[in-house]
């Protein structure tokens, strides 16, 4: 589903990097984690353009050789009535306040100008809290740029449902929604200012990010996305990455030691760097290696 710079654009797109991976690992967005058993973990993009399909073939091959699909959360639960009520409760203002009350006049002016450009009614935005307003703008911008399809997670969610494949989540839909809709509450001006700037450059950022993801250049993605976010908004970075990664680790360790083989799909920004899952799994004593296909049209898989 972050951090002040690019958080709203990539909460919708979630194109975040695998930081600090060695150069020889480039070329595979899927990694293998071995303990007493093993599982595969892939970095994902949550929304894509129609022309971005088919996905890199290593994802399909990973699905073929695993037993269970594990996503960040249950995507089906996000449309259930109780979660929709939660979004309404936490995404909108209360007590007669408006979004303009939370922002400096210059921030509100920038936001309304972009909303008009995207044909979003100002009256609708006025009733929103900062994170939900920003996410609404981001999704509208992505739609304008043709980013309209479910991404890696949604693709495999639908496929697993159709195949009767077991599905699991690393966190509940409620936990995820509460986190996303609370971003920026501490400093809404700073939060929205940075993201409004990036939304104006969305086409450039999306093209670069998807191209780098397909060729496995995660260091380029890290340089462009994760490091600026970590420096400029350490609070959001900690909440979105450090704390969530720590909460997910017990489940991942159980997967590494089980006899079943899971295919775990998380936003790619959760995997790399000193705070990432790959480093944490190595520190916990597991063998962690990139998992690649010699022939991306369906050839031998490197084990």
Secondary structure, DSSP 4 states (H G I P E B T S, - for coil): ---TTTHHHHHHH-----TT--GGGTT-SEEEEESSSEEEEEEE-SEE-GGGPSPPHHHHHHHHT-SEEEESS-GGGGGSHHHHHHHHHHHB--TT--HHHHS-HHHHHHHHHHHHHTT--HHHHHTB-HHHHHHHHHHHHHHHTT--EE-HHHHHHHHHHHHT-EEEESS-HHHHHHHHTTTTSS-HHHHHHHHHHHHTTHHHHHHHHHHHHHHT-HHHHIIIIIHHHHHH-HHHHIIIIIHHHHHHHHHHHHHHTSSS-EEEEEEGGGTSSTTSHHHHHHHTT-EEEE--BSSTTT-PBP-
